[in-house]
Amino acid sequence: MKINAGEIRVGMLLEYKNDLWQVLKTQHVKPGKGGAFAQVEMKSVNKNTKLNERFRSNETVEKASLEENQFNFLYEDENNYVFINPKSFEQIELKKELVGEKGKLLTENLEVSVSFYNEAPITIDLPKQVTCKIETTDAALKGQTVSSSYKPATLVNGLNIQVPPFIEVDDEVIIDTRNLEYIKKV
């Protein structure tokens, strides 16, 4: 699908120079002399390289058409995470490098959204919030103000986050999957 250069937004996937690019930053520039343009910073999905490109306002670019399906997490092995489609029972494997740090938040039967490009899985979206258990955390110091001070904690999945002083070992907390931050105690 062709879109105008002015419609490019952060997070979009574009087909450009025979590759698939994810938009990291975009800025619309209107210089005093000459035509307006969009300055776009992109990262290659396949090669992991970056590219800065200028698109004039009247240029069009190809937006990648993605197919999104819901899958449930089954298990992980040495190199992959395995998911199942709850409707068709089709299983797919995603490489651990593709999923990244988010893989530590996967729990059995967690429903995720997987985006496909040319029938190949390329990105995974977790629910906005997940529940995790605290494995270790420092003891709260008496007299600390609750509003401003956070202490380090390690979750059972190995992630390190900051939590308020009243959180103890074995507490269940809700984590924001986008920035891996504490939201609230369950």
N, CA and C atoms as a LAMMPS dump frame, in Angstrom:
ITEM: TIMESTEP
0
ITEM: NUMBER OF ATOMS
558
ITEM: BOX BOUNDS ff ff ff
-5.0000000000000000e+02 5.0000000000000000e+02
-5.0000000000000000e+02 5.0000000000000000e+02
-5.0000000000000000e+02 5.0000000000000000e+02
ITEM: ATOMS id mol type element x y z
1 1 1 N 0.848 -1.175 0
2 1 2 C 0 0 0
3 1 3 C 0.891 1.235 0
4 2 1 N 0.692 2.108 -0.946
5 2 2 C 1.496 3.327 -1.051
6 2 3 C 0.946 4.381 -0.096
7 3 1 N 1.868 5.042 0.619
8 3 2 C 1.473 6.156 1.48
9 3 3 C 2.36 7.351 1.162
10 4 1 N 1.849 8.531 1.445
11 4 2 C 2.597 9.765 1.239
12 4 3 C 3.692 9.873 2.307
13 5 1 N 4.803 10.508 1.987
14 5 2 C 5.921 10.637 2.931
15 5 3 C 5.502 11.341 4.222
16 6 1 N 4.537 12.253 4.14
17 6 2 C 4.056 12.962 5.336
18 6 3 C 3.268 12.079 6.289
19 7 1 N 2.855 10.894 5.83
20 7 2 C 2.055 9.981 6.66
21 7 3 C 2.911 8.95 7.397
22 8 1 N 4.227 8.99 7.23
23 8 2 C 5.115 8.022 7.888
24 8 3 C 5.118 8.299 9.394
25 9 1 N 4.912 7.243 10.192
26 9 2 C 4.87 7.364 11.649
27 9 3 C 5.835 6.363 12.285
28 10 1 N 6.254 6.649 13.512
29 10 2 C 7.142 5.768 14.261
30 10 3 C 6.463 4.411 14.465
31 11 1 N 7.235 3.338 14.26
32 11 2 C 6.717 1.986 14.443
33 11 3 C 6.228 1.33 13.166
34 12 1 N 5.988 2.132 12.118
35 12 2 C 5.52 1.576 10.841
36 12 3 C 6.592 0.696 10.217
37 13 1 N 6.169 -0.251 9.403
38 13 2 C 7.082 -1.075 8.629
39 13 3 C 6.962 -0.677 7.17
40 14 1 N 8.104 -0.34 6.548
41 14 2 C 8.123 0.12 5.165
42 14 3 C 8.939 -0.837 4.305
43 15 1 N 8.506 -1.002 3.048
44 15 2 C 9.289 -1.729 2.059
45 15 3 C 10.08 -0.688 1.287
46 16 1 N 11.417 -0.752 1.379
47 16 2 C 12.253 0.263 0.754
48 16 3 C 13.599 -0.367 0.393
49 17 1 N 14.072 -0.127 -0.806
50 17 2 C 15.357 -0.672 -1.287
51 17 3 C 15.448 -2.188 -1.074
52 18 1 N 14.416 -2.891 -1.492
53 18 2 C 14.348 -4.358 -1.426
54 18 3 C 14.579 -4.92 -0.02
55 19 1 N 14.117 -4.204 0.991
56 19 2 C 14.244 -4.681 2.364
57 19 3 C 13.042 -4.197 3.169
58 20 1 N 12.899 -4.723 4.37
59 20 2 C 11.828 -4.33 5.269
60 20 3 C 12.43 -3.479 6.382
61 21 1 N 11.896 -2.267 6.571
62 21 2 C 12.447 -1.309 7.533
63 21 3 C 11.399 -0.918 8.559
64 22 1 N 11.821 -0.819 9.819
65 22 2 C 10.946 -0.313 10.874
66 22 3 C 11.342 1.125 11.168
67 23 1 N 10.345 2.024 11.19
68 23 2 C 10.605 3.448 11.414
69 23 3 C 10.88 3.679 12.898
70 24 1 N 12.066 4.256 13.205
71 24 2 C 12.443 4.553 14.592
72 24 3 C 12.127 6.001 14.963
73 25 1 N 12.441 6.936 14.043
74 25 2 C 12.203 8.367 14.272
75 25 3 C 11.736 8.981 12.97
76 26 1 N 10.899 9.996 13.073
77 26 2 C 10.491 10.739 11.889
78 26 3 C 10.328 12.208 12.267
79 27 1 N 10.724 13.083 11.348
80 27 2 C 10.631 14.513 11.596
81 27 3 C 10.249 15.202 10.291
82 28 1 N 9.222 16.021 10.346
83 28 2 C 8.799 16.781 9.166
84 28 3 C 9.545 18.119 9.177
85 29 1 N 10.262 18.414 8.08
86 29 2 C 11.092 19.623 8.014
87 29 3 C 10.602 20.508 6.884
88 30 1 N 10.393 21.791 7.189
89 30 2 C 10.016 22.767 6.166
90 30 3 C 11.073 23.86 6.168
91 31 1 N 12.092 23.715 5.311
92 31 2 C 13.15 24.729 5.284
93 31 3 C 12.635 26.031 4.662
94 32 1 N 13.344 27.125 4.922
95 32 2 C 12.947 28.42 4.361
96 32 3 C 13.022 28.435 2.848
97 33 1 N 13.924 27.671 2.302
98 33 2 C 14.092 27.618 0.849
99 33 3 C 13.94 26.166 0.389
100 34 1 N 13.156 25.934 -0.627
101 34 2 C 12.955 24.578 -1.123
102 34 3 C 11.716 23.938 -0.525
103 35 1 N 11.448 22.712 -0.961
104 35 2 C 10.232 22.029 -0.522
105 35 3 C 10.394 21.321 0.802
106 36 1 N 9.262 21.028 1.426
107 36 2 C 9.25 20.315 2.701
108 36 3 C 9.639 18.856 2.477
109 37 1 N 10.17 18.22 3.524
110 37 2 C 10.54 16.812 3.433
111 37 3 C 10.405 16.152 4.799
112 38 1 N 10.398 14.831 4.768
113 38 2 C 10.352 14.047 6.007
114 38 3 C 11.717 13.39 6.194
115 39 1 N 12.344 13.632 7.343
116 39 2 C 13.615 12.995 7.697
117 39 3 C 13.259 11.758 8.521
118 40 1 N 13.618 10.572 8.022
119 40 2 C 13.185 9.323 8.642
120 40 3 C 14.39 8.46 8.999
121 41 1 N 14.436 8.002 10.25
122 41 2 C 15.456 7.043 10.682
123 41 3 C 14.801 5.675 10.748
124 42 1 N 15.403 4.681 10.049
125 42 2 C 14.814 3.353 9.964
126 42 3 C 15.839 2.288 10.345
127 43 1 N 15.317 1.142 10.789
128 43 2 C 16.17 0.001 11.126
129 43 3 C 15.702 -1.193 10.304
130 44 1 N 16.643 -1.883 9.665
131 44 2 C 16.306 -3.056 8.86
132 44 3 C 15.884 -4.206 9.773
133 45 1 N 14.758 -4.807 9.459
134 45 2 C 14.258 -5.927 10.249
135 45 3 C 15.143 -7.153 10.04
136 46 1 N 15.638 -7.345 8.819
137 46 2 C 16.413 -8.552 8.496
138 46 3 C 17.901 -8.42 8.799
139 47 1 N 18.507 -7.272 8.459
140 47 2 C 19.963 -7.13 8.566
141 47 3 C 20.426 -6.411 9.829
142 48 1 N 19.493 -5.816 10.576
143 48 2 C 19.816 -5.089 11.811
144 48 3 C 20.719 -3.875 11.562
145 49 1 N 20.566 -3.213 10.404
146 49 2 C 21.32 -1.993 10.098
147 49 3 C 20.374 -0.806 10.158
148 50 1 N 20.951 0.392 10.308
149 50 2 C 20.139 1.614 10.36
150 50 3 C 20.342 2.426 9.097
151 51 1 N 19.342 3.252 8.78
152 51 2 C 19.392 4.085 7.595
153 51 3 C 18.657 5.387 7.874
154 52 1 N 19.289 6.518 7.535
155 52 2 C 18.627 7.822 7.597
156 52 3 C 18.285 8.215 6.174
157 53 1 N 17.034 8.572 5.943
158 53 2 C 16.591 8.874 4.582
159 53 3 C 15.7 10.107 4.588
160 54 1 N 15.8 10.888 3.508
161 54 2 C 14.915 12.042 3.313
162 54 3 C 13.926 11.723 2.208
163 55 1 N 12.663 11.942 2.51
164 55 2 C 11.618 11.766 1.511
165 55 3 C 10.94 13.117 1.296
166 56 1 N 10.9 13.584 0.031
167 56 2 C 10.174 14.821 -0.256
168 56 3 C 8.691 14.603 -0.003
169 57 1 N 7.976 15.668 0.319
170 57 2 C 6.555 15.566 0.675
171 57 3 C 5.715 14.921 -0.415
172 58 1 N 6.088 15.129 -1.686
173 58 2 C 5.272 14.576 -2.763
174 58 3 C 5.646 13.133 -3.117
175 59 1 N 6.694 12.567 -2.499
176 59 2 C 7.091 11.18 -2.752
177 59 3 C 6.142 10.221 -2.037
178 60 1 N 6.055 9.005 -2.573
179 60 2 C 5.289 7.962 -1.894
180 60 3 C 6.224 6.815 -1.557
181 61 1 N 5.902 6.122 -0.478
182 61 2 C 6.672 4.947 -0.062
183 61 3 C 5.698 3.785 0.13
184 62 1 N 6.233 2.585 0.052
185 62 2 C 5.409 1.391 0.185
186 62 3 C 5.34 0.956 1.644
187 63 1 N 4.118 0.967 2.209
188 63 2 C 3.92 0.485 3.579
189 63 3 C 3.74 -1.027 3.509
190 64 1 N 4.471 -1.75 4.341
191 64 2 C 4.401 -3.216 4.327
192 64 3 C 3.043 -3.673 4.832
193 65 1 N 2.448 -4.614 4.121
194 65 2 C 1.164 -5.151 4.572
195 65 3 C 1.44 -6.365 5.449
196 66 1 N 1.018 -6.273 6.682
197 66 2 C 1.266 -7.322 7.673
198 66 3 C -0.029 -8.046 7.998
199 67 1 N 0.112 -9.31 8.299
200 67 2 C -1.023 -10.097 8.747
201 67 3 C -0.79 -10.4 10.214
202 68 1 N -1.802 -10.124 11.066
203 68 2 C -1.654 -10.334 12.503
204 68 3 C -2.529 -11.484 12.952
205 69 1 N -1.966 -12.379 13.749
206 69 2 C -2.727 -13.503 14.299
207 69 3 C -2.444 -13.633 15.783
208 70 1 N -3.436 -14.168 16.504
209 70 2 C -3.284 -14.4 17.938
210 70 3 C -2.721 -15.808 18.155
211 71 1 N -1.724 -15.901 19.031
212 71 2 C -1.118 -17.188 19.375
213 71 3 C -0.984 -17.27 20.887
214 72 1 N -0.918 -18.501 21.403
215 72 2 C -0.646 -18.733 22.822
216 72 3 C 0.753 -19.306 22.955
217 73 1 N 1.479 -18.849 23.982
218 73 2 C 2.835 -19.347 24.225
219 73 3 C 2.758 -20.759 24.783
220 74 1 N 3.572 -21.664 24.211
221 74 2 C 3.624 -23.044 24.699
222 74 3 C 4.852 -23.284 25.57
223 75 1 N 6.054 -23.19 24.943
224 75 2 C 7.282 -23.48 25.678
225 75 3 C 8.464 -22.88 24.929
226 76 1 N 9.641 -22.961 25.554
227 76 2 C 10.87 -22.509 24.904
228 76 3 C 11.88 -23.643 24.912
229 77 1 N 12.732 -23.664 23.85
230 77 2 C 13.854 -24.59 23.834
231 77 3 C 15.132 -23.753 23.775
232 78 1 N 16.249 -24.346 23.378
233 78 2 C 17.529 -23.619 23.389
234 78 3 C 17.519 -22.347 22.55
235 79 1 N 16.944 -22.405 21.341
236 79 2 C 17.034 -21.276 20.41
237 79 3 C 15.713 -20.597 20.102
238 80 1 N 14.579 -21.238 20.412
239 80 2 C 13.288 -20.734 19.957
240 80 3 C 12.246 -20.679 21.061
241 81 1 N 11.221 -19.842 20.798
242 81 2 C 9.984 -19.852 21.573
243 81 3 C 8.931 -20.49 20.682
244 82 1 N 8.097 -21.372 21.227
245 82 2 C 7.087 -22.074 20.44
246 82 3 C 5.706 -21.571 20.849
247 83 1 N 4.898 -21.239 19.823
248 83 2 C 3.544 -20.715 20.028
249 83 3 C 2.55 -21.593 19.279
250 84 1 N 1.279 -21.581 19.727
251 84 2 C 0.224 -22.349 19.056
252 84 3 C -0.953 -21.427 18.764
253 85 1 N -1.537 -21.613 17.58
254 85 2 C -2.745 -20.882 17.216
255 85 3 C -3.917 -21.606 17.88
256 86 1 N -4.681 -20.922 18.771
257 86 2 C -5.736 -21.615 19.514
258 86 3 C -6.893 -22.098 18.63
259 87 1 N -7.031 -21.544 17.415
260 87 2 C -8.132 -21.954 16.528
261 87 3 C -7.727 -23.108 15.622
262 88 1 N -6.557 -22.993 14.971
263 88 2 C -6.142 -24.008 13.998
264 88 3 C -5.167 -25.028 14.592
265 89 1 N -4.668 -24.793 15.788
266 89 2 C -3.678 -25.631 16.473
267 89 3 C -2.356 -25.724 15.705
268 90 1 N -2.121 -24.757 14.803
269 90 2 C -0.857 -24.679 14.077
270 90 3 C 0.202 -24.142 15.04
271 91 1 N 1.394 -24.768 15.031
272 91 2 C 2.483 -24.32 15.893
273 91 3 C 3.524 -23.574 15.069
274 92 1 N 4.06 -22.488 15.648
275 92 2 C 5.14 -21.75 14.996
276 92 3 C 6.282 -21.567 15.996
277 93 1 N 7.488 -21.4 15.465
278 93 2 C 8.662 -21.137 16.293
279 93 3 C 9.206 -19.764 15.941
280 94 1 N 9.566 -18.996 16.959
281 94 2 C 10.207 -17.699 16.767
282 94 3 C 11.574 -17.755 17.427
283 95 1 N 12.594 -17.279 16.719
284 95 2 C 13.953 -17.269 17.268
285 95 3 C 14.008 -16.339 18.479
286 96 1 N 14.824 -16.718 19.477
287 96 2 C 14.944 -15.915 20.693
288 96 3 C 15.472 -14.512 20.4
289 97 1 N 16.366 -14.371 19.375
290 97 2 C 16.905 -13.041 19.032
291 97 3 C 15.793 -12.117 18.545
292 98 1 N 14.785 -12.667 17.85
293 98 2 C 13.681 -11.88 17.312
294 98 3 C 12.794 -11.335 18.43
295 99 1 N 12.565 -12.148 19.457
296 99 2 C 11.686 -11.757 20.567
297 99 3 C 12.419 -10.836 21.541
298 100 1 N 13.699 -11.08 21.807
299 100 2 C 14.499 -10.233 22.694
300 100 3 C 14.141 -10.39 24.159
301 101 1 N 14.28 -9.282 24.903
302 101 2 C 14.033 -9.269 26.359
303 101 3 C 12.596 -9.626 26.706
304 102 1 N 11.657 -9.346 25.801
305 102 2 C 10.243 -9.632 26.072
306 102 3 C 10.011 -11.115 26.321
307 103 1 N 10.921 -11.953 25.813
308 103 2 C 10.774 -13.394 25.976
309 103 3 C 10.746 -13.825 27.432
310 104 1 N 11.409 -13.078 28.293
311 104 2 C 11.43 -13.427 29.718
312 104 3 C 10.054 -13.254 30.366
313 105 1 N 9.183 -12.451 29.737
314 105 2 C 7.843 -12.215 30.284
315 105 3 C 6.83 -13.254 29.818
316 106 1 N 7.226 -14.127 28.896
317 106 2 C 6.3 -15.137 28.391
318 106 3 C 6.019 -16.185 29.462
319 107 1 N 4.741 -16.474 29.654
320 107 2 C 4.323 -17.532 30.572
321 107 3 C 3.396 -18.466 29.796
322 108 1 N 3.247 -19.684 30.283
323 108 2 C 2.449 -20.684 29.584
324 108 3 C 1.035 -20.16 29.314
325 109 1 N 0.567 -20.336 28.083
326 109 2 C -0.764 -19.929 27.606
327 109 3 C -0.964 -18.424 27.517
328 110 1 N 0.079 -17.609 27.658
329 110 2 C -0.051 -16.164 27.496
330 110 3 C -0.413 -15.872 26.042
331 111 1 N -1.48 -15.09 25.83
332 111 2 C -1.904 -14.77 24.467
333 111 3 C -1.107 -13.584 23.939
334 112 1 N -0.483 -13.758 22.774
335 112 2 C 0.318 -12.713 22.147
336 112 3 C -0.164 -12.518 20.719
337 113 1 N 0.194 -11.375 20.139
338 113 2 C -0.142 -11.079 18.755
339 113 3 C 1.139 -11.169 17.93
340 114 1 N 1.148 -12.023 16.904
341 114 2 C 2.321 -12.206 16.06
342 114 3 C 2.025 -11.614 14.686
343 115 1 N 2.922 -10.745 14.205
344 115 2 C 2.771 -10.134 12.882
345 115 3 C 3.589 -10.91 11.868
346 116 1 N 2.956 -11.197 10.725
347 116 2 C 3.598 -11.953 9.651
348 116 3 C 3.784 -11.062 8.43
349 117 1 N 4.937 -11.214 7.769
350 117 2 C 5.214 -10.534 6.511
351 117 3 C 5.622 -11.613 5.515
352 118 1 N 4.875 -11.75 4.425
353 118 2 C 5.095 -12.829 3.446
354 118 3 C 5.125 -14.199 4.141
355 119 1 N 4.177 -14.407 5.034
356 119 2 C 3.989 -15.65 5.785
357 119 3 C 5.144 -16.007 6.713
358 120 1 N 6.042 -15.056 6.971
359 120 2 C 7.132 -15.281 7.929
360 120 3 C 6.89 -14.397 9.157
361 121 1 N 6.956 -14.951 10.376
362 121 2 C 6.75 -14.122 11.577
363 121 3 C 7.909 -13.143 11.756
364 122 1 N 7.578 -11.843 12.009
365 122 2 C 8.64 -10.844 12.166
366 122 3 C 8.601 -10.097 13.495
367 123 1 N 7.41 -9.854 14.056
368 123 2 C 7.333 -9.155 15.346
369 123 3 C 6.311 -9.831 16.243
370 124 1 N 6.467 -9.572 17.54
371 124 2 C 5.549 -10.125 18.536
372 124 3 C 5.119 -8.999 19.471
373 125 1 N 3.832 -8.934 19.786
374 125 2 C 3.305 -7.946 20.725
375 125 3 C 2.694 -8.667 21.911
376 126 1 N 3.212 -8.368 23.101
377 126 2 C 2.672 -8.947 24.324
378 126 3 C 1.501 -8.107 24.795
379 127 1 N 0.666 -8.64 25.712
380 127 2 C -0.353 -7.782 26.325
381 127 3 C 0.337 -6.611 27.015
382 128 1 N -0.354 -5.5 27.195
383 128 2 C 0.271 -4.301 27.783
384 128 3 C 0.742 -4.535 29.22
385 129 1 N 0.063 -5.465 29.938
386 129 2 C 0.439 -5.736 31.326
387 129 3 C 0.486 -7.235 31.575
388 130 1 N 1.474 -7.679 32.364
389 130 2 C 1.554 -9.076 32.784
390 130 3 C 1.831 -9.128 34.287
391 131 1 N 1.429 -10.236 34.906
392 131 2 C 1.653 -10.431 36.334
393 131 3 C 2.907 -11.27 36.535
394 132 1 N 3.785 -10.801 37.43
395 132 2 C 5.039 -11.511 37.728
396 132 3 C 5.208 -11.62 39.236
397 133 1 N 6.04 -12.576 39.658
398 133 2 C 6.311 -12.789 41.079
399 133 3 C 7.707 -12.285 41.412
400 134 1 N 7.862 -11.655 42.58
401 134 2 C 9.152 -11.137 43.043
402 134 3 C 9.954 -12.287 43.647
403 135 1 N 11.199 -12.458 43.169
404 135 2 C 12.069 -13.508 43.704
405 135 3 C 12.94 -12.968 44.831
406 136 1 N 13.612 -11.822 44.578
407 136 2 C 14.436 -11.202 45.619
408 136 3 C 14.264 -9.696 45.572
409 137 1 N 14.388 -9.08 46.735
410 137 2 C 14.37 -7.621 46.825
411 137 3 C 15.024 -7.209 48.134
412 138 1 N 15.526 -5.974 48.168
413 138 2 C 16.162 -5.469 49.387
414 138 3 C 15.099 -5.177 50.441
415 139 1 N 15.502 -5.183 51.688
416 139 2 C 14.597 -4.808 52.774
417 139 3 C 14.368 -3.3 52.725
418 140 1 N 13.157 -2.887 53.066
419 140 2 C 12.843 -1.453 53.066
420 140 3 C 13.492 -0.792 54.28
421 141 1 N 14.035 0.399 54.082
422 141 2 C 14.638 1.151 55.183
423 141 3 C 13.567 1.969 55.88
424 142 1 N 13.594 1.977 57.192
425 142 2 C 12.601 2.721 57.957
426 142 3 C 12.767 4.214 57.71
427 143 1 N 11.646 4.898 57.543
428 143 2 C 11.704 6.342 57.348
429 143 3 C 11.802 6.757 55.885
430 144 1 N 11.904 5.804 54.973
431 144 2 C 11.931 6.167 53.552
432 144 3 C 10.548 6.659 53.15
433 145 1 N 10.533 7.65 52.28
434 145 2 C 9.24 8.129 51.795
435 145 3 C 8.814 7.246 50.636
436 146 1 N 7.574 6.827 50.671
437 146 2 C 7.059 5.884 49.689
438 146 3 C 7.022 6.512 48.297
439 147 1 N 6.733 7.793 48.204
440 147 2 C 6.504 8.415 46.897
441 147 3 C 7.754 8.517 46.034
442 148 1 N 8.909 8.755 46.626
443 148 2 C 10.064 9.056 45.798
444 148 3 C 11.09 7.927 45.695
445 149 1 N 11.099 6.991 46.632
446 149 2 C 12.183 6.014 46.618
447 149 3 C 11.699 4.643 46.137
448 150 1 N 12.426 4.09 45.225
449 150 2 C 12.172 2.737 44.746
450 150 3 C 13.401 1.9 45.065
451 151 1 N 13.207 0.587 45.182
452 151 2 C 14.324 -0.309 45.469
453 151 3 C 14.402 -1.36 44.361
454 152 1 N 15.602 -1.924 44.133
455 152 2 C 15.735 -2.935 43.082
456 152 3 C 15.098 -4.261 43.498
457 153 1 N 14.534 -4.954 42.499
458 153 2 C 13.95 -6.274 42.741
459 153 3 C 14.227 -7.148 41.529
460 154 1 N 14.338 -8.453 41.772
461 154 2 C 14.511 -9.418 40.685
462 154 3 C 13.269 -10.283 40.623
463 155 1 N 12.719 -10.433 39.418
464 155 2 C 11.538 -11.27 39.224
465 155 3 C 11.969 -12.721 39.047
466 156 1 N 11.021 -13.66 39.186
467 156 2 C 11.348 -15.081 39.036
468 156 3 C 11.829 -15.402 37.62
469 157 1 N 11.501 -14.559 36.638
470 157 2 C 11.953 -14.797 35.266
471 157 3 C 13.341 -14.207 34.999
472 158 1 N 13.95 -13.553 36.02
473 158 2 C 15.309 -13.033 35.88
474 158 3 C 15.408 -11.553 35.553
475 159 1 N 14.296 -10.9 35.26
476 159 2 C 14.337 -9.463 34.952
477 159 3 C 14.534 -8.653 36.23
478 160 1 N 15.301 -7.558 36.114
479 160 2 C 15.495 -6.641 37.232
480 160 3 C 14.642 -5.404 37.003
481 161 1 N 13.859 -5.023 38.024
482 161 2 C 13.011 -3.833 37.935
483 161 3 C 13.131 -3.042 39.231
484 162 1 N 12.535 -1.858 39.241
485 162 2 C 12.461 -1.033 40.447
486 162 3 C 11.04 -1.115 41.005
487 163 1 N 10.933 -1.323 42.335
488 163 2 C 9.621 -1.438 42.979
489 163 3 C 9.57 -0.538 44.216
490 164 1 N 8.357 -0.176 44.67
491 164 2 C 8.231 0.623 45.896
492 164 3 C 8.692 -0.165 47.124
493 165 1 N 9.001 0.537 48.227
494 165 2 C 9.556 -0.122 49.424
495 165 3 C 8.643 -1.167 50.069
496 166 1 N 7.315 -1.068 49.901
497 166 2 C 6.412 -2.008 50.568
498 166 3 C 6.327 -3.367 49.867
499 167 1 N 6.947 -3.527 48.711
500 167 2 C 6.931 -4.809 47.999
501 167 3 C 7.922 -5.77 48.655
502 168 1 N 7.468 -7.005 48.916
503 168 2 C 8.283 -8.021 49.585
504 168 3 C 8.529 -9.207 48.651
505 169 1 N 9.409 -10.113 49.066
506 169 2 C 9.67 -11.347 48.327
507 169 3 C 8.372 -12.156 48.246
508 170 1 N 8.124 -12.807 47.106
509 170 2 C 6.933 -13.62 46.815
510 170 3 C 5.666 -12.81 46.557
511 171 1 N 5.747 -11.482 46.546
512 171 2 C 4.587 -10.671 46.159
513 171 3 C 4.375 -10.804 44.651
514 172 1 N 3.112 -10.694 44.229
515 172 2 C 2.808 -10.675 42.796
516 172 3 C 2.591 -9.217 42.403
517 173 1 N 3.238 -8.81 41.304
518 173 2 C 3.125 -7.43 40.831
519 173 3 C 2.752 -7.433 39.353
520 174 1 N 2.15 -6.328 38.902
521 174 2 C 1.813 -6.16 37.487
522 174 3 C 2.882 -5.284 36.853
523 175 1 N 3.421 -5.748 35.703
524 175 2 C 4.512 -5.073 34.99
525 175 3 C 3.999 -4.566 33.643
526 176 1 N 4.417 -3.361 33.26
527 176 2 C 4.132 -2.818 31.927
528 176 3 C 5.125 -3.453 30.953
529 177 1 N 4.638 -4.158 29.923
530 177 2 C 5.529 -4.882 29.011
531 177 3 C 6.248 -3.96 28.031
532 178 1 N 5.768 -2.727 27.85
533 178 2 C 6.409 -1.821 26.895
534 178 3 C 7.709 -1.248 27.44
535 179 1 N 7.742 -0.89 28.745
536 179 2 C 8.952 -0.286 29.311
537 179 3 C 9.5 -1.064 30.517
538 180 1 N 8.934 -2.234 30.79
539 180 2 C 9.361 -3.109 31.897
540 180 3 C 9.398 -2.37 33.236
541 181 1 N 8.322 -1.65 33.535
542 181 2 C 8.222 -0.913 34.802
543 181 3 C 7.085 -1.453 35.657
544 182 1 N 7.254 -1.316 36.975
545 182 2 C 6.25 -1.707 37.96
546 182 3 C 5.003 -0.836 37.795
547 183 1 N 3.815 -1.463 37.857
548 183 2 C 2.57 -0.695 37.83
549 183 3 C 1.881 -0.745 39.181
550 184 1 N 1.579 -1.986 39.656
551 184 2 C 0.917 -2.115 40.972
552 184 3 C 1.071 -3.516 41.526
553 185 1 N 0.761 -3.63 42.814
554 185 2 C 0.795 -4.919 43.507
555 185 3 C -0.545 -5.597 43.294
556 186 1 N -0.512 -6.931 43.139
557 186 2 C -1.771 -7.672 42.927
558 186 3 C -2.413 -7.942 44.263
